[in-house]
Every structure is written in structure tokens, then in C-alpha cells.
Amino acid sequence: PPAHSRSDWIGPPDRHSHLRPVIFYVPPEESALERRLREARQEAQASNQRFWARHNRAFRQEKEEFIYSRLKAKGLEMRDESGQKATLNAEEMADFYKDFLSKNFKKHLQYNRDWYKRNFRITFLMGQVALVRALRWLRWRKKNIEQ
Amino acid sequence: MSAARRCCPPRAFAGLFVWHLRNTGVPQVPCQFVHLDHVANNRLITFKYFNFLKRMYVTQCNKDLSQQAKPKSDSIVSPFHDLQQLDQEKKVVHKISPVSPVHHLGTETSSRNELRELKSAAETEDSVIRVGAESKEDRQWKEMKLRLDDLPGILARLSKIKLTALVVSTTSAGFAMAPVPFELTCFLLASLGTGLASCAANSINQFFEVPFDSNMNRTKNRPLVRGQISPLLAVCFAASCGIPGIALLTLGVNPLTGALGAFNIFLYTCCYTPLKRMSIANTWVGAVVGAIPPMMGWTAATGSLDAGALLLGGILYSWQFPHFNALSWGLREDYSRGGYCMMSVTHPGLCRRVALRHCLALIGLSTVAPVLDITTWTFPIISLPINLYISYLGFRFYRDADRSSSRKLFFCTLWHLPMLLLVMFTCKKSVLEKEDKGDLPGGGHETAMEIRLP
């Protein structure tokens, strides 16, 4: 994002977490409330990134292991003669999906609670900041009209 | 697309169907089906259309007003589409030097500008990629500033406007089936109120699900995920749609409809959305969410929850299951990774059993309709072929449990519902007939008042 920009910038999805990173603009005259909002957003972003990057990596890894073990049980190699990566069909993968979901169930519940709390807090702070800015703008306008 | 061909009605019939629907002012879904016949050869477009339809149906489920409770709105992307999109995205990555999320601003503006120019140059050269336009844009850093001319499009996507339209159409089907003389103002108010409530519910749903949406292929291009709109604005939009919508229903139509609308919003946003990640019961809750809009249409017309309303709701409730279960069968990977508790992942046997059970229930419900004096006896007879066909596909899905049978069942549900509703409407027992018989049901308020006045 260019240096002179006065707004936040959002980037392409991260490779691991599929979340889009945001670079927050820090205005020179940032109030305490605005700083709290920005920090809350940064913290949420970092936490989300950590969770999903780790989660997706685990998924990919466990999927590979599962495919490998199943192929080995069937007596096949990871790559066949033409060099193509051997895969299992959807029905065979279903066992893995079910297993993965149940293993991560508690983790997801915890994450959900955290995410909802964070989301509400950030949105509430945004509301407060917007309200303060609106009031400030109204006061400024009143002053201008009086002058 | 043999599957599509087999599932879609023959051209001529489709044409008639479209004409019929246009006449009765019912949803535009059949038009899309005619399209499908034309583009059947082009796989990607076909999938796009199906995705569009699926997306609509799916989101409808999620919406409180959605009449088709399809629990998962997000994961309806067809696997092939995913693969092709993946391939295209990979190509994009090769050609464009990725700009890593930079930790500091300012110092390298010139080089970054150059990179961006290179990227845009590379991007413009890249013509092979179909969804290229979208993925190219995705690779760039975007300013998070709201542009007013983008706003309508953004809000349309936020409120899942296509799904809303389908929900409103099921509401109007409910209204049309009510055994009362047709009142245009009431109809329009009910439709508008339902549409607004639907928009509100969808927006809240998207607000809740940002990180999950970004991890699933079908939903990763939503406005909140892409940062095109702030969460605050999404909530404000939802409030500004939901409150007037419910108020319109309560004051302009009748309090019962308003209450149903508010209840549906609550059910969708506060029950279904969190439940998706906690237990498979979300599918049943979602089915109720989908069943309520036609009931709202009925209560808007008659002012009371008759057996007819319950029957219409029941038909839509039952329809949700084959629709959603068949759809979710192909999305198990995304669900599993995203942490969604869906029957297709955790209880696959139950998933198929339930789908079959409800296909058969549709036959039963169609038979009950004339008993309740809603339609003539021609309705179960005419609808029997399509109900049997969907039950047959449900049975195949139950027995085979593979991708092709699930897709066939899903595509079938897409045309089955509009056709069933249309047949129901054409077989509707006219009000005059009932008057002649001397037993006018619940009916409009004026007639009731007339009877009471001395």
C-alpha cells in the first residue's frame, strides 16, 4: 500500500490460512478509542491467522498420511507408473473427513466462542468510533455555520 | 452433462413450464433451466449456472426466510468447478510474483508500484484463466475504502439477493395457495417485508461467518471476506433491512406474519448459524427456516395458521432434506476442514436415509393436500410422476452413496420444487367452489366481519 494512503489495505488470501491480511492505517491523531479498536483488530487477525494456518496445515498433513497409509494397505505406491500422484476416491476419504472433524471438534468449539466474542467486541468498538466521529463532525459543522 | 440432461425436463416442456410460470408470476428458476439445456456442452458454464442455483438455494436455507432450508449455503460449489478454479489459480500464481504481506509501509512504495504494475501486466496478459478476472483481482492489495458506486453490488452480495428472491417467491407461492381472493397490496407488502427480513438474516449470517467463509471455496468471494465492507456497516445494513421489514409485516400485513418473520430471523441467525458448527441438528433447524416463508405467505393472506399453511411448510421442510443432503455429499472435504458438523461427514448413512425418507414424505404430503381442501384430487395424481422420480433418485442415492447419484438427486430437487408448486397452484381449489359448498375457510378479514355484524 502506498505511503500516502489514509485507509486500511487488504491483501490477497494467505497461502496457509486463506485469510486476507489487513494493514491498518495509524492516523497521527489517533484517539485512545481508535487505538483500542485497531489493536483489537490486529489481535484478532493474528489469532485467526495462527489458528487457521495451523489447522489447514494439520489437515493437509493428516490427509497425506491417511492416503499414504491406505495406499500402502492396498499395496500401491504414492505415484503410479506415469508419475501421477495416486489419490483415493471420495468414499475412501470419507472416513478421514469424519475422523478429522470429530478430532477437532473441541478445538472448533473453543475457536467459535473466541471468534464470536472478538467479532462482537470489534464491531461494538467500530460503532463507538463511528459515533464519536459523527458527533465531532457535527460539532465542527455547527462551528463553521456559526462563524 | 448427461446428468443435467437427464434431470432437466425436455425442452418443449421446459418452454411450456417457463410460459406457465411467467403467467403466474412465479420464480424465474425454470428460465435458468432452459439455459442449462443450451449451455449443457460447456461444462464450466453449466456448473456456474448450477452453482448460481445452488448458491441461491443454499443461501435461502440459511436465510431465515428461506423456504428451502438448505443448511449449507456455502458449500454448494461443485467439485469440478473447484478443481478448475484451483488450476487456474495455480497458473495465476506462477505468472504473478506474489507480493508478500508487507510488514512496513512506505519505504518501498516505488518498488511495490512496479510490482503492482508487473502484476497487472502479467494479469492482463493472462487470458487463459476463465475466472481469471476474479482471481487476478484477488492477488492485489486493495484499499479498504467504501466506494459509493460499488455499494449496491456489495449489498446485493451481502444480502444474497438471489436467494432472497427465491425465498420471496416461495412466500408468494404460499400467498397464492391461500384460499382467499387475491389482494395485490397485501401481496406486495408481504413480499417486500419477507425480502427485507431475508436480506437482514443473510447479512447477519455472513457477519458471523467471516473466517469460515474465507476457508471454503464457495464462499470466499463474499464482501466481508474480501474486506469490501466493514462489519459495522454489515450490521447496520442488516438492522436497517430487518427492522423495517418486520415492522412492515407486523403493521402492514398482520402481526402473525411479522412474528413469524422475526422468529425466522432469530432461528436462522442465532440457532442455525452457530449450530452449524456444533451439531448435525442444524440441518433440521435449517429445514424449518426454509419452511416458514410459505407459511408467512399463507398467514399474510388469511391471517391465521391453517392446516394449509402447515402443509405448505411441511412440503418445503421435506424438500430441504434431499436437496441439502445431496448437495453436501460432494462438499465433505470443505466441511470437514472448516469444522462444520454436517450429516454427510459424521453420519453418512443417516444422511442418505433422511434424504430418502423425506422424498417419500413428499408423496405423502402431496396426497394430503386435497384432503385438506387446498387442491383438487388431480394434484397428487399429476405430481405423482415427479415425486416418484425424486424418490427413485433418493433411493439410488441411498443405495449407491456416490458422487453421481448425489448430484443427480440434487439437480432433480432444483426443478422438482418449482414444478411441484406450479402444479399445486394450477390444481388449487378455487374459492368459488368452496363458497358453493358452503364452507368458506378462514378467509379475509372483511368476510369474517360481515358474518359477525348483525
Interface residues (C-beta under 8 A of the other chain):
Chain A: P1 P2 A3 S5 S7 D8 W9 I10 G11 P12 P13 D14 S17 H18 L19 R20 P21 V22 I23 N48 W52 H55 N56 F59 A90 E91 M93 A94 F96 Y97 K98 F100 L101 S102 N104 F105 K107 H108 L109 Y111 N112 W115 Y116 N119 I122 T123 M126 G127 A130
Chain B: P98 V99 P101 V102 L105 G106 T107 T109 R112 N113 D138 R139 Q140 W141 K142 E143 M144 K145 F207 F208 V210 P211 S214 N215 K220 V225 R226 G227 S230 P231 L232 V235 P274 R277 M278 G330 R332 E333 Y335 S336 R337 G339 C341 V345 T346 P348 A401 D402 R403
